[in-house]
Amino acid sequence: YRADISIPIGFNITFVEGMKDTNNDGRFEDLNGNGRLDMHDLVLLFQNFRWMGESNLSARIDFNKNNRADYADIVTIFNTMNSTIKNS
């Protein structure tokens, strides 16, 4: 999946280039590009949520699958991260 991503002026392009869809579901689980879902990904999502939600990346961060980017997606990815840790 390769989208034509609109980047806001002044935004660090390397952030977008580092995002990865680790399970090929069309969503970026690994925002910092280190190969796994961790707290840093959650922080990056929270810090950059507004522009990501307003860009054409919004479908790629719709983790609760309600067809929009909203703060419930942050909660969903947090719960996913917590269940992954508990099951390890």
N, C-alpha and C positions, 0 to 999 in steps of 0.2 A: 504494500500500500504506500503510495507516494502522493501526498497532497501538495497542492500549491498553497503554501502557508503564507499568509500575510503577516509580516513582522512589524510591530510598531516602531516608529523612528526612535533611535537611541537604544533599542533593545539589543541585548547581546545574542547574536545569531548562534553562537556556539551552544547556548542552552537548548535551542530548538534542535540543532543537529545532533545533540547527545541523547535526546529522548528515544526510548525504545519500547516497542510493543513486545514484551517478553513471551506472551502466550498466543500471539497472532489472533487476538479477538477484536482488533481494530481500535484498541484503547492503549494509551501510553501509561503503563504501570511503572516503568523505570524512567523517571524524569531526569535523574542525574547521570544516567548512562553507565552505572557501575555493575549492571547485570542482575540486579535483584531489587525487590521492593523493600524499602527500609524507611526509617523516620526522615531521612533527608529528602526523599521523594515527597512525603507528606508535607514537609515544610515548604518545599519548592512549589507544590501545588497551591498551598495556601497563600504564599507570597505573590504568586503570579496569576492567581485565579481570575482576577477581573479581566485582564487583557486576553487570557486564554479563552475565557467564556465569551468574550466579544469578538474573538477572531474566528477563523474557520477551523480552529482546533477544538471547538466546543464539543463536537461529537466524539472526539478522541479522548475527552476527559469525562464523559457521561457514564460514570461507573455504576450508577443505580438504574440506568437504562430507562429514564423517564423522558427521553428525547430533548433534554436541555441540560446545560451546565448550571448547576446550582450548588449551594453549600452542602446539600445532602450527599453529593458526590464525595466530598472530603470525608464525611462521616463513614460512607461506604468503604472507601479505600482504607481508612483507619481500622475499621472492623475486620476487613480482609487481612490487613497486616497483623492484627492481634490474633486472629484465628490461625494464621500461618505460624506464628511464634508458639502458640499453645500446642499445635500439632507437631512441632519439631522435636 
